[in-house]
Structures are given as structure tokens and as C-alpha cells.
Amino acid sequence: MEVPTVSLVIPPSNSIPAEPPKIISAKMLAESASLTSAIPSAYYFSEDSYELADPNDPEFQLPAIDFSLLTSDSPDQRSKMLHELANICRDWGCFLVTNHGVTESLKQAMIEAADRFFNLTEEEKHNIAKKYEADPTQIRYGTSYNARSEKVRLWRDFIKLRLHPDFPTLNENDGYSEVAMKYSKKTREIATELVEAISESLGLDPNHIYKALDLDSGVQFLLANYYPPCPQPELAMGLSHHTDQCLITILTDNDVSGLQVLHNHKWVTVTSTPKTFLVILADQMQIVTNGKYKSAMHRGRVNKEAKRISLASLHGPSFETLVTPSPELVEREGKAPLYRSIKYREYVELQHRSRMDLKCALDQILI
């Protein structure tokens, strides 16, 4: 998989601001009195191998799927949408979803709950995560990606909760867990329908991928990202280029744009639109389809004017599931498997190491 080139931005030495005292979060830095017009050099980040797409170029118009037609009882409507879905998954690996049935009030409640969490004190946020430190896959709160070992920090804070099969409680009085449970149930229903439709679009039984990856026991995470306003957004990065490690991601935000997807060697800015989800195919989808459907490369940019809160509902196999290219697809296509079989837990660990080394995990399991 081709990935963007990352380089460090090194301005003249007299323009590099002094490093701040120990900063626990990007939000704390953004709100600190010491931050005026220049960010610390620890946040200088540049990806310069691909240019931005022209938003008026039809080639770079992000495709959309009408979920109500995809799940229609009309065979003709469904057949047409499945054909469109197949082309989109092959060419883009991501698409917008409309008429999905999740109310704006539920989405807004989840955004507001995330905002309340990020407005807690640093001590309160870390104490919540500390309750589950014996199993950090339950809850993880932090800043950047891995601030302890990174050479360059990302302009974001995050909280990641595992919502299925086990559901942790942050604080029984804050309302976060309650609304997260309702939100995750709805997004899980959408993900299940989409995975079934994707199976059908491949000419397979609707339950093929679902059963092959044992998604009944699969993991679901809710990742909330907080990107504070940045005085120098051209120098900083909210979330560097990556593909998701799971099977499928359902994404929304607080109607502040910032996500970009890589398509035909150009970055396409996704315009945030109310009542719409962005669906991103992830690495396990590329593996199980033997490369027929691709995992979409994407990144998060920041801006000067407004905070951005994004919610990513990440759906994947259970950690002990052995993921392999579908034998049915391999036989039908007459192609050899492109990827070796790997347990999902091992892949997650591989991807974590690969991101720290700026490598692509999928490339490392190619046969």
C-alpha cells in the first residue's frame, strides 16, 4: 500500500518557540496562557507527498449510499445499490451514508457527552481511565497517539472505550456511558447491515463475512477525538495518515470539517454534513476480500477557528479470531491469497508497532 511521505518542519532556529512545560493534553496547551501565535516545535508535522484534490472536480466527489434503499424490500432497488456499493468499495474504500435511521438528537447527545468528558480536569479524566488500567483495551485516555515515544506530537486528545462484548462504566453520574450504550447499539446495527450488504456485493452469502470473522463475539470501540483550535494549523496535524485496524468504521463529528481521505493520490476533504455518516473500510476488510475492497487511508487536519470533536465507531473481529482471505473468493477469482492468516490481536499489535515506525501493517503480512 502506498503511503504519504512524512517530513518534519524545521523553521529557522530563531523562529522555533521554546518548548512548554510538561503538557498533559492538547486541550490544556491550546488553552494555556503561554500559547499565543506559535505552537511548540514538538507539534511541527508535515505530510507533503500528495496534494489536495480540487473540491469541484467530479473525480473527487465522495460517493454516497442511501441506507434506506440498500436495506429496501424491493429487489430491484437493493440490486442497484449493491452494484453501486461494489464499485465504491473497490475504488474508494469509503462513502457517505444517508437515511441511516440514527436521530440527530442521539448524535448530538453523544457529541455533548464527549465534550463534557474532555472538559473534566486532567486528574478526573486520568482517574476514570485508571479504573481499568489492568485491561487498557477497556478504556484508554490520552493525547497525540503515543506521546511518550513519539518524536512529533499530534494536536488531539482522545478517549477510546470498548463497548462490545463488555461495556465499561465511566462514571454513573456523568451520563457518558448511558448515551454511549444507546449510540453504540445503533451504530452496531448499521455496521451489521453494511457488512451483510458488502458480502452480497461480492456475490457471497449475506452472512459470509459476519460468520467468517465471528462478529457476534467481535469487538466494538467508540473513539472520541478532541481537536482544539490551533494557531498554526498549517504546521500541526490532528491525526496522521493511517488506515484503521478493524473491519469497518462509522464516523461522525460536530459538523466541523477536518477529515481527509486519500483517493487517486490526492487528499479529498470530507465536508461535514448533518444527518450523514462517513463509512470507512478498514484493514480486516481488505484482508478478508483478498484486496478486492480496499482499506481507506485517511487523516485529520486542524483549524484556527473551532474545536472539532469526532466519533469513530470501530467494528472488528474478536481478538482471538484468525483472519484470512476468504477461501470462496480466492477460489472464484482464481488468485492466490495476498495476505497470510493472522489473529486479530496479533494484527492490532503489529499495526501499533508499524504506526510508531511509520510503516504499513498490511504490507507486512503480504505473502
Secondary structure as UniProt FT lines:
FT   STRAND          6..7
FT   HELIX           13..15
FT   HELIX           26..31
FT   TURN            33..34
FT   HELIX           41..43
FT   STRAND          46..47
FT   STRAND          51..52
FT   TURN            55..56
FT   HELIX           58..60
FT   STRAND          64..66
FT   HELIX           67..70
FT   HELIX           75..91
FT   STRAND          94..98
FT   HELIX           104..118
FT   HELIX           122..130
FT   TURN            131..134
FT   TURN            136..138
FT   STRAND          139..143
FT   TURN            144..149
FT   STRAND          157..164
FT   TURN            172..174
FT   HELIX           176..201
FT   TURN            202..203
FT   TURN            206..207
FT   HELIX           208..212
FT   TURN            213..214
FT   HELIX           215..217
FT   STRAND          220..227
FT   TURN            233..235
FT   STRAND          239..242
FT   STRAND          248..253
FT   STRAND          259..263
FT   TURN            264..265
FT   STRAND          266..269
FT   TURN            274..275
FT   STRAND          277..281
FT   HELIX           283..288
FT   TURN            289..291
FT   STRAND          298..300
FT   STRAND          308..315
FT   TURN            319..320
FT   STRAND          322..323
FT   HELIX           327..333
FT   STRAND          342..343
FT   HELIX           344..356
FT   TURN            357..358
FT   HELIX           362..365
//
